[in-house]
Amino acid sequence: MRVVKLTTVALILMTAQCLLAQAAPAPSSNQAAPPAVPVTLDQVIDRVIQREHEQVKALSQYAPISETYIQRMRRGPEDIYEPGGDEYFLGKLDLENGNFDDTLFTATQGNHNGMAKRHFWNVFRSSLQFNAAGFAYEIFPDQNELDRQHYAFTYIQREFLGEVRTLVFDVAPLKHAGNGRFLGRIWVEDKDFSIVRFNGTYIPKPKTGMFFHFDSWRLNVTPNLWAPAYIYSEESDAKYGSKGVLAFKAQTRIWGYNSKGGHKNSEFSDIMVESADARDQSPSAEDASPLESKRAFEQLAADNVVQKLERVGLLAAPSDLDRVLQTVVNNLMITNKLDLQPEVRCRVLLTTPLESFVVGHTIVISRGLVDVLPDEASLAMVLSRELAHITLGHRFDTRYAFTDRLMFADTQTYSHLAFGHTTEEEQTADDRATEYLKNSPYSDKLTNVGLFLRALDTRAAQLPALNHPHLGTSLVASSAAPSPAGSKPSAANQPGTHLLHMSALMTSAPQLEIRKLDQIAALPLGGRVRMNPWTNTVTMVKAAPIPITSPADKMFFEVTPFLPHIARFGTEPTNPAVSASASAANK
């Protein structure tokens, strides 16, 4: 990357030409407001500081969902680093009071002031415990005191992140600035001077815990707000206690800003008042038959559950990805001559753990599962199981048709909702799904499906958190405890003992060969689905294919860094297949 050295005069010319004039906000009591159009480096820095304080204040009214998935890394049997254990946290951020509830959607609730402590993990008696609140804190470089009294700012260069041109600064805490200060680099968009990315760590190391390195990204979700959305964390040489070195990678996703509380308070204002003699214009204005009544009641229960999951922020809003899933289901139904009423619909669960389930005639599949499936045939395998549950008439509990059954707090969702089936129902669904696949357009791709299942079976024991379903069903059984970090896989962690469903498809699949570069059994996490943290919509990522040059490039089921192709609000990326690194340029 070419570094451009600018004099103050050159910077004046650059900023005067590229920045739009803006009205300056009212000055604070102890500091004059920067000019409307910054023309010096100091004025640019002052505007960056002002904008960050404005963003922190704007974000304080939201309580988004925060999800962190951690993989501890180890050297595998092929001398390739692979996951050796994992942990999962799902919580809610109270950005006004600085609280983080990391027991969201579990049976036990608790409130933790992790935003104030900022310790990313705690070490007690040479053992290690990850602190979920520490990961969530990485949404700010410094929530309260990013200013000249605590930091030095050094201009580096200009750089494009996707469609957005940014100014890049190195930021370092001043001497005696205090504990837990940010040290690293920030990227500032050159229109309003909002921070859109920051990369680094916090210093100095606390006595009772540790900090680690992270790369934090924001997306432009409204004209004036860049909301934290993606955080990648990694450490390869973290020393703790007397146990040696810890290596891990983690992804944090934040969403649900615009669904605080999940209620649409403005909905009643949109109702059209009609005349008193309005009549039902539907084809049938007569009483329903018993079968119609039964189906209508089941549909009411399913709709109530879907709406609840949407309001909580767990279910993605309807989007183009639903139609992709719907196309695969339609292919299965047409080739198997299935005619189902009401029609089968598909939705996406926003969480990472690999699971799927059916709510009435709605098939739900998790974002994480869509991420790791390598091809359409593997997606068809997952969807065919849920379709089989529908066609076999496996019961969906209609108690949810009574609205009081769903009047519980968001934090109790996992305690009140579950959509599993009996062992016998699961087995009959597996058998029926295998028939559907053999009759479908995907029949000649079933060896690829079997290869995916082999890869999942191989990694299941090391990734129990990834394969733990919270609402539905996983493809693998409960996994054994993972091996200690840094150790070789044990016999209990070998393949062939963990796959619970569709295992018959593995018989015709080739053996899993890690060093065979053209054998892609599964994908990494985060490679297929892009999420809008404001609207809770999801889309398929259009990424340019990159040739694999070593076995380490495969990374199936692994955590990988984020590198979103960002754009300003109201504009669509002109070339979303180009990554941020490829589009970075100095001008």
Sequence and secondary structure as in RCSB ss.txt:
>XXXX:A:sequence
MRVVKLTTVALILMTAQCLLAQAAPAPSSNQAAPPAVPVTLDQVIDRVIQREHEQVKALSQYAPISETYIQRMRR
GPEDIYEPGGDEYFLGKLDLENGNFDDTLFTATQGNHNGMAKRHFWNVFRSSLQFNAAGFAYEIFPDQNELDRQH
YAFTYIQREFLGEVRTLVFDVAPLKHAGNGRFLGRIWVEDKDFSIVRFNGTYIPKPKTGMFFHFDSWRLNVTPNL
WAPAYIYSEESDAKYGSKGVLAFKAQTRIWGYNSKGGHKNSEFSDIMVESADARDQSPSAEDASPLESKRAFEQL
AADNVVQKLERVGLLAAPSDLDRVLQTVVNNLMITNKLDLQPEVRCRVLLTTPLESFVVGHTIVISRGLVDVLPD
EASLAMVLSRELAHITLGHRFDTRYAFTDRLMFADTQTYSHLAFGHTTEEEQTADDRATEYLKNSPYSDKLTNVG
LFLRALDTRAAQLPALNHPHLGTSLVASSAAPSPAGSKPSAANQPGTHLLHMSALMTSAPQLEIRKLDQIAALPL
GGRVRMNPWTNTVTMVKAAPIPITSPADKMFFEVTPFLPHIARFGTEPTNPAVSASASAANK
>XXXX:A:secstr
       HHHHHHHHHHH         BTTB    SS  SHHHHHHHHHHHHHHHHHHHTT   EEEEEEEEEEE
 TTS EEEEEEEEEEEEEETTTTEEETTTTSSS   B HHHH  SEEEETTEEEE HHHHHHTT S TTT STTT
EEEEEEEEEEETTEEEEEEEEEE TT  SSEEEEEEEEETTT  EEEEEEEEES  SSEE  EEEEEEEEEETTE
EEEEEEEEEEEEEE TTS EEEEEEEEEEE GGGGGG  TTGGGG     TT    SS  S   HHHHHHHHHHH
HHHHHHHHHHHHT B  S HHHHHHHHHHHHHHHHTT   SS  EEEEE SSS  EEEETTEEEEEHHHHHH  S
HHHHHHHHHHHHHHHHTT    GGGGSGGGG S GGGHHHH      HHHHHHHHHHHHHHHHTSTTGGGHHHHH
HHHHHHHHHTTT TTTT  SSSB SB        TT    GGGSSSSSB SSGGGGTTS    TT TT      T
TSSEEE TTT  EEE         SGGGT TT           TT   S TTS HHHH    
